[in-house]
Amino acid sequence: MERDRALSVNIPAGVETGTRIRLAGEGEAGLRGGPAGDLYIFVEVQDHAIFLRDGKTLACQVPVSMATAALGGEVEVPTIDGGAP
């Protein structure tokens, strides 16, 4: 008998597309009462609207006015959690 259920899966920081996460014993029931198989989650990281990713490095482009670039100053830079410093 098939049943649907939800599982909570911990996604480690820095995970990349193609990473395989194994959930032991969460797969199909075993044959003849044997142990259940494993469930594999294949990760596909979505693009972000602001940040680019290069390995473990995050980057974003921030516009800087000519005056700030020439004379120095401060600009607000967004953070990955949605805030600005």
N, C-alpha and C positions, 0 to 999 in steps of 0.2 A: 504494500500500500504506500503510495507516495504521499508525502506531507511537506508543506512549506513551513519554514521557520527562519527566523532572522538570527544572525550571529554578529557579535561585536568583534571586529578584527583590529588589532593594534598595528598601525602603519608606522614603521620606524622613520625617524627624521633622516632626510637625505636620500630617501628611496628613489630609484630611477625607473623609467619605463622598461619593462621586460623583467623586473624583479618578480620572483615567484615566492609566495608565502605559503607554507604548508601548515594545514590544520589537521594534526594527527587524530585519526578516529572519527572525523566528521564527514567522511564520504559515504558511499553506498554500503548497505549491510553486507556482511560477509556471507559466503556460500555455506550452506548447511550449518548455520548458527555460528559461523566463524566471526572473528572480529571485523568491525567496520573498516573500510579503507580510509584513505586520507583525502582531504579536500584541498585543492590547490587554487590559490587566488593569484591571478596574473595582473600586475599593476601596469596601468597606462596613465602617466602623469599628463594632465591637461595643461595647455599653455595658459599663462597668466596675462591679464590685460596690461600690466605695467612692467613686471619683472621678467628678465631673461635669465636662463639658467645655463651655466657652464660647469658641469660636474657639481661640486658643492658650493660654487660661487654664484651668488645672485647679483644681477646688475640691472640698473634702470637708467634711463636718460632723463636728466632734469634740465629744463631751460634755465640759462643764466644770462641776465641782461649784460649788454656791453659794458655798462658802468660798473656793475658788480665784478665782472671779469677783469676790468682794468684797475679798479680801485680797491677791490676786496669787499667783502661783506658776507652776509648770511643768506642762505636759501633753505627752504623747507624741503626735506627729502622724505618721501613716503616710506613706511616700513611694511614688511610682509604681513603683519597682523592688522594692517589697515590704519594705523595711527601715524601721526607725524611727530617728530621729537619737539 
